[in-house]
Amino acid sequence: MEEKNKLYVGNLEYSVTEEELAQTFNENGIETGELRIVKDRYTGKSKGFGFVEVEEKDVQRAIDVMDGKDLKGRKLRVSRARRPRERFNKRRYDFRGKTG
């Protein structure tokens, strides 16, 4: 398989499983790699979005075909995933909040 690219998939109905999401992509002619629905770490419930890996050659087609596609009564929002931002400033802070 070629280099993989992550797609963001949003507006998921909370009961959608990873298997159902993969099946929806596959039924529309898009081969998926790793797929993950993001879940709340405490409750284990879906947060309503996830990420799907597809081959570079399939990225634009996947967006064109899947964005707005109905899954369990909700229209999917599909776009290229953005790199996560750093959570903290690179400076170090001491326990009083002063930089060091």
HELIX and SHEET records of a PDB file:
HELIX    1   1 GLU A   18  GLU A   27  1                                  10    
HELIX    2   2 GLU A   56  ASP A   58  5                                   3    
HELIX    3   3 VAL A   59  MET A   66  1                                   8    
SHEET    1   A 4 LEU A  35  LYS A  39  0                                        
SHEET    2   A 4 SER A  46  GLU A  55 -1                                        
SHEET    3   A 4 LYS A   4  GLY A  10 -1                                        
SHEET    4   A 4 ARG A  77  ARG A  80 -1                                        
SHEET    1   B 2 ASP A  70  LEU A  71  0                                        
SHEET    2   B 2 ARG A  74  LYS A  75 -1                                        
END                                                                             
